[in-house]
Amino acid sequence: MGRQTVLALCKFNTYPFKENEYHRVELLNRAPYGPMRFLSARETDSDYSGFTSVIVFQREHEGPLTIETPILEVFVTGDAAYNIHAQLHGQKENRPVVHDLMFNLLARAAEMQPGQWQLLRVAIVALKDDLFVGRLFFGDAATGTVCWDCDCRPSDGVYLSLRTQCPIYVARSVWEEAAAPLRLSKVHMLAVKDDLMAKEQQQQQHEQMQASQHQTQAQGGASGAATAAMKSNSGCKGASAGGGGASSSSPYDFTAIKLDDIEDIKLLKRELAIALQEEDYAAAARLRDHPYMQLYRRIEAFRLLGRASDAEALQRELATMITRNNAGVA
């Protein structure tokens, strides 16, 4: 008796997507707010000790940025945060990370079946229990027909959007619930805090420089008086050189390597120094904004302001972050 093969053809019902119910958004590429900002453990409500960041979105064609411009902040942690940062700054890992694997699999599938596996759009479709729900829509790029879709974390969707250059959408209902004016955002609060800290640093540096100049002048005056007295007593003639000034590295020189710097920080400083020497300012900006260097600058700021306990806490956080990351790529 022959065996009959029955083919069951199942129709996939795609997630309902009406473009007029969504805002098309883009990353807010405007320092010091975005597109992405790393946070220290003290700046979050989480005990997570790895990478924590906030990605900032604004609606397309929003116009000039003001403190009243509505933005949407999406918090990202772990490998997703680091990998998005690397993608934004053109960094390449020696070994493929999980997001690279995900993209490579989708790219290969799209080559084999271009009408079904091309990523057409990424969307944040809902907000449930303070968590954003993302969705990936796949199909035929030539016709715009969606063949299938699936849930995703918004962070994974952002990474794939950066790799494929596909658009990102946010449901209007989500935007109305979660978006807020820039002046009420986390990134604006941190920017104001950093600005105040920078002004304190500048004031303290100015006071230190003035004190150093006064001390040098006093030492020079005392040295000159002693020299004049010696000449007078010995009967020597002619001019003599006075006291010289001492040079010291600026607290803002983040290329100067210190003995107690962590090896990863030393490496970043060397690379930053080379980039500046070669006038490769794009690379210098990328190195300056590296997550490790962001924390390091805050540590140095606390030290300069005499806030040793804050500096030590961030130093431990930086060491933990580096250890966890190095263990993950070993």
TAGIRA-V953956 format. One record per residue. RES is the residue in one small letter. OMEGA is omega in whole degrees, -180 to 180 (none if undefined). Layout:
[[RES,OMEGA] [RES,OMEGA]]
This chain:
[[m,-179] [g,180] [r,-179] [q,179] [t,-179] [v,178] [l,178] [a,-179] [l,-178] [c,179] [k,-179] [f,178] [n,-177] [t,178] [y,-178] [p,-179] [f,175] [k,-171] [e,-180] [n,176] [e,-177] [y,168] [h,170] [r,-173] [v,176] [e,177] [l,179] [l,-177] [n,-176] [r,177] [a,3] [p,-173] [y,-174] [g,12] [p,-175] [m,-180] [r,177] [f,-177] [l,172] [s,-179] [a,-179] [r,-178] [e,179] [t,177] [d,-175] [s,175] [d,-178] [y,-174] [s,178] [g,180] [f,173] [t,-177] [s,175] [v,176] [i,-173] [v,178] [f,167] [q,177] [r,177] [e,177] [h,-178] [e,-177] [g,-178] [p,-179] [l,175] [t,180] [i,177] [e,180] [t,178] [p,177] [i,177] [l,179] [e,177] [v,-177] [f,-175] [v,-180] [t,171] [g,-177] [d,-179] [a,179] [a,-178] [y,-177] [n,176] [i,178] [h,180] [a,180] [q,179] [l,-175] [h,175] [g,180] [q,179] [k,177] [e,178] [n,179] [r,-179] [p,176] [v,-174] [v,179] [h,174] [d,179] [l,179] [m,-180] [f,-178] [n,178] [l,180] [l,180] [a,179] [r,178] [a,179] [a,177] [e,-177] [m,180] [q,-174] [p,-179] [g,-175] [q,-169] [w,177] [q,-180] [l,-176] [l,-178] [r,171] [v,-179] [a,167] [i,-168] [v,-176] [a,175] [l,-177] [k,179] [d,179] [d,177] [l,177] [f,178] [v,-180] [g,179] [r,177] [l,-180] [f,-178] [f,178] [g,-175] [d,-179] [a,-178] [a,-177] [t,-177] [g,-179] [t,178] [v,179] [c,179] [w,179] [d,-179] [c,176] [d,175] [c,169] [r,178] [p,-180] [s,177] [d,178] [g,179] [v,180] [y,-179] [l,177] [s,178] [l,-179] [r,-175] [t,-178] [q,177] [c,-177] [p,176] [i,180] [y,174] [v,179] [a,-179] [r,179] [s,178] [v,-180] [w,-179] [e,-178] [e,-170] [a,-179] [a,-179] [a,176] [p,-179] [l,-176] [r,-180] [l,-173] [s,176] [k,-176] [v,178] [h,178] [m,180] [l,179] [a,178] [v,179] [k,179] [d,180] [d,178] [l,179] [m,179] [a,178] [k,176] [e,178] [q,-179] [q,179] [q,-179] [q,178] [q,179] [h,180] [e,178] [q,179] [m,178] [q,179] [a,179] [s,179] [q,179] [h,180] [q,179] [t,179] [q,179] [a,178] [q,178] [g,179] [g,179] [a,179] [s,179] [g,179] [a,180] [a,179] [t,179] [a,180] [a,180] [m,179] [k,-179] [s,-178] [n,-176] [s,180] [g,180] [c,178] [k,175] [g,-178] [a,179] [s,180] [a,178] [g,-179] [g,179] [g,180] [g,178] [a,180] [s,178] [s,-179] [s,-180] [s,175] [p,-178] [y,179] [d,-176] [f,171] [t,-180] [a,-177] [i,179] [k,-177] [l,-177] [d,177] [d,173] [i,-175] [e,179] [d,177] [i,178] [k,180] [l,179] [l,179] [k,178] [r,180] [e,178] [l,179] [a,179] [i,180] [a,179] [l,180] [q,-180] [e,180] [e,175] [d,-171] [y,176] [a,177] [a,179] [a,179] [a,179] [r,180] [l,179] [r,-176] [d,177] [h,-178] [p,179] [y,-178] [m,177] [q,178] [l,-179] [y,180] [r,178] [r,177] [i,-180] [e,179] [a,178] [f,180] [r,-179] [l,-180] [l,179] [g,-179] [r,-172] [a,-178] [s,177] [d,180] [a,-180] [e,179] [a,178] [l,178] [q,177] [r,179] [e,178] [l,180] [a,179] [t,180] [m,-179] [i,-180] [t,180] [r,-178] [n,179] [n,178] [a,-178] [g,-177] [v,-179] [a,none]]
